Every structure is written in C-alpha cells, then in structure tokens.
Amino acid sequence: MATIELNQQPNITVVVVPFPAQGHLNQLLHLSRLIAGYNIPVHVITTTTHNRQAQTRIPLPPTIHFHHYPTPHFPSPPPDPTASVKFPTQLIPSFQSAMHLRQHFVGLLETFLLSKRVVVVYDYLMGPVVQDVGLYGNVEAYMFSCCSAFAGFWYQREATGMPVLDGELALVESQLPSNEDCYSMDGARFIASTDVSCQKFTSGTIFDASRVIEGKFIDLIEQEHYQGRQKLWALGPFNPVKITTDASHKRHKLFDWLEKQAPNSVLYVSFGTTTSISNEQIQELALGLEKSEQRFIWVLRDADKGDIFDGEVRKIELPDGFEERVGDRGLVVVDWVPQLEILGHPATGGFMSHCGWNSSMESMTMGVPVAAWPMHSDQPRNAMLITNVLKVGMYVRDWMQRKELVSSAVVEDVVRRLMASDEGEEIRKRAVELGGKVRQSMVDGGVTRMELDSFVAHVTR
C-alpha cells in the first residue's frame, strides 16, 4: 500500500485512543487501518462496551490489536426525540465512564516502553485519559481533531478573539451559523471538562481533512494558530476510497434492491447515530418522500444509547399505508447499514444527511450531493461548507430554522430539486468532480498520500 518500506518491529508502536461516540470511533479506527498499512503495529484502547460496538459495525484488518477494559457501570437512557436541543445528552454517562480508562492506558503504555518510540494518537476529547504521556521520554502524542478544518478554523477564531476578517472570508464569516443550540448544557460542560494540561505535550494535530476539499482553511489554521510552533497533518479522507467486499463480508439485503435501480436514481436518507427525530417530524418526512415520487433508501433508526446492546429500541411508526403506497420505489431499513458502500453504489444519486463530519467526508469521497439537515454540534457549519462554500449540496433546513417543523411540502420540493432538476444535476456534477479529485489524492503521488507518507516518516524518524 505505502511508498515507505518498514519491517514490523518493536522500534515503533502506535497506540490509538478513540472517543466512544460512533462518529469519532469510526474516524480513528479508519486512521488505524491506514497506519497499519505501513506495517506499523497499531493498538487501540477502548472500553469493553465500545469495543464490542466497534467490532460489530466496522470491519477492520486483524493487524489492528484491540485492548478493551471494563469501566464503571453507567446509565444508558433512551434518547429524547422531543428535545429542542438535539445534542445526544443520553450518551454523556458513557462518555464520562470512558474517562476511567486513564489507569488502563498508563498500564498499556508501560508494556510498550521497550519500543524506541511510542506514538499516541488520541481524540481531543480523550485528553483526561492520556494526560500522563508527558511522564515518558520516548512517548509522543498527536491530537486528533474530529471536525472539519472549516469548522475548526472558525471555532479557534471565536475562542481566541481574533480580529474581524475582510474580503471573501468576511462574507463567509457573516453567514456563519451560530453555536446556539448546538450543544446541551450537559454536553458543553462535559466538553469543557476534557480540556486538560496534557495538550501542551502534544507534538502535532491530525485532521480528517483533505487539502483538495479544505486547502484554504487548513492553510489558515497553520498560519493563524500554529505559526510553525506545531505540526499539522491533513490526512483525510480516513475512510476507504474504493469499495471492496471480501468473501467473509456478509452483504446487506438492501443491495439486492439497490442493484435493480438506475444510476443516480436513489436518495439515501440517514441522520447518523446521534440524532433522534420526533414522531411528528418522521410523519412529515415520510409524506414528503412519498409525494416526491423519487426512489429512496431511508435508514429509520433511533439515536444510539450509551450501550447499544442494552434494553429496548424505540419502535418508530410510519404513516398508515406508507410502505404499501410507496411500493418498490422506496426501502425503509431499521438496522445498521454499510453507509460507505451505499454512497459508493452507482444507483445512489443523493444523500439527505445531518452533516456529521464522518458522513460529510464519505459523501464527498464518493461524489454524492447532499440535502443538508444539520441537527447539532459542528453539523451546521459542515452543512454551510457543503452548500454555500463547496456548492455540492442544498439545504433541507438551515440552522436559523432549527426550531421549525420541516413540512412534507418542503421535503418534497428539496428531494425533487436534488434528484430530478437541472439545479440538482449541476450540484451532482460538482460533487462527482470533487469526489474524483479526493480519490485521486489518495493514490501514490497524490497530495493526501504524500501527507500520510510525511506523517509516517515523521513518527518513524
């Protein structure tokens, strides 16, 4: 896979410390796969609960070694679909429980100290777990920033009180969605609690960002916030850029239906693992999909609980007769699906999405335009990047309308515009072009591959 030849040996060991939310887990596990491709031993530390979750959902090569440890029992309440702020507060007890990995992390680290160098790659929210890295002379830590460079740039400006911009960036800044209602009070308090002094031991920052997509904002972060004091690597997309299915991979039954559809004819509808939608909104969304007369796959799952294997799952009701009226034009799926494979299928021509960064990168990698419906966290700013900046999507609902019910008429209109109009076709062309550039950046000699090679060369120096 790589242009750097290495024999696997105890000279370097990489320890990856992901945050337990699925969108965070997914990104760092895919980065683990990329690093392991250079024949470097990679060890992932998780809680027992989230190790099982990761192994169930993400196929990974056996060269990645998992170390999972029990943590204190935590409550696993169901998500609240009626909450006005959509941040997944139900997950906070599981996040807090994961902070108890600190002692296990230190114990694991000490088993690798015979290595010439131990490289720790940690999600920025796992700072309390890795805060002891500075005690060891041959350990280097690299912080992973899980959001887009676009969102990260504006967050850093807001946090540091940088002066007002001018020119093109001033126009972008004037349209920037507010942070209001992006986080619950409990969520904001938890995030603040993870900001510990270990950050000063960080030797560099890794973004799941591509210079092909966000080169301007990656450069701005380097210029304004790093100024040569620390290294930044944009190694995205972490997710695979080619869809391959090995013999051991059980194919989801939805592909039997998808294989029968025309190219670019299917809208994929999914709001990720942390969004819970009210019954009223589900009714309007269903009716809008029905009235659009477009083909669709709708993943109708409730948001994750802290322990996805614990207790009952909410049963979501569709309008009476909906599936009969839609017939073979649509498919409603209530279980976990291989999203990247769906987005990479030739029949998929659009993605109605919450615009979590994991989903955003997957859609752009596969060249699929987005109907943006942000829900919380960094999603409003990711949606703005996709729609206003890159112009590879359109809004279902922008952030200023977040308190409003999205009517079936709005859903119908957006779906028709994205899937069956000249406007949608222009957006699709831009998305396809961008996807091609992103995938090309991952081949030998491509900008992302060279940056990945540079990171590996740095940590194995």
QUICOR-V646735 format. One line per field, one symbol per residue. ss: DSSP state (h for helix, s for strand, l for the rest). A space follows every 10 residues. Layout:
# QUICOR-V646735
ss: ???
This chain:
# QUICOR-V646735
ss: llllllllll lsssssslll lhhhhhhhhh hhhhhhllll ssssssshhh hhhhhhhlll lllssssssl llllllllll llllllllhh hhhhhhhhhh hhhhhhhhhh hlllllssss ssshhhhhhh llhhhlllss ssssslllhh hhhhhhhhhh llllllhhhh hhhhllllll llllhhhhhh hhhlllhhhh hsssssslll hhhhhhhhhh hhhhhhllll ssssllllll llllllllll lllhhhhhll lllllsssss llllllllhh hhhhhhhhhh hhllsssssl llllllllll llllllllll lhhhhhhhhs ssslllllhh hhhllllsss ssslllhhhh hhhhhlllls ssslllllhh hhhhhhhhhl llssssslhh hllllllhhh hhhhhhhhhl lhhhhhhhhh hhhhhhhhhh llllllhhhh hhhhhhhhhl l
